[in-house]
Amino acid sequence: MSKMVPIVITILNCNGKYLFIKRNKPPYEGLWSLVGGKVETGEHIRPAAKREVIEETGAPNVADYKYLGLITERLVDNQDNLLAHFLIFLGTASITSFQKGNREGELALFTIDEVFSLKDQFLPSDWEMFRSYINGINNVAMFEAELVSDGTGYHLNYYREV
């Protein structure tokens, strides 16, 4: 049985575009996703989110952080076996610069139109979080998501508000 892992994810605006990371480690390797990572024991959400942004982007500072909501995300296989379970604290923030080299993966900026036109290259649940934010849901509230890993990729089973 997989334990629930608390993570912070941030929708990052950098000079009018949005910064995503193409993960090079499982799960979700090879897909563009929002910047973030695990919350450390004893750490509060805002400092954890800022720390992860700085660690993953090399940004000198993080401005205008705003907490948006909570998403519980399950990753299951084709037989509905639980592979991972994440408790995601979603926020938004701004940075003015970043360093492209990163041990977690490749960083790149995208316009809103590029994110929407390249949907299949993004982690489906992160794409839904981004879409909800862009479409004016500034308080994401609470959502549930389930991704299925079938050996060929990750497929969104559901993303729903609760």
Secondary structure, 3 states (H helix, E strand, C coil): CCCEEEEEEEEEEECCEEEEEEECCCCCCCCEECEEEECCCCCCHHHHHHHHHHHHHCCCCCEEEEEEEEEEEEEEECCCCEEEEEEEEEEEEEECCCCCCCCCEEEEEECHHHHHHCHHHECHHHHHHHHHHHCCCCCCEEEEEEEEECCCCEEEEEEEEC
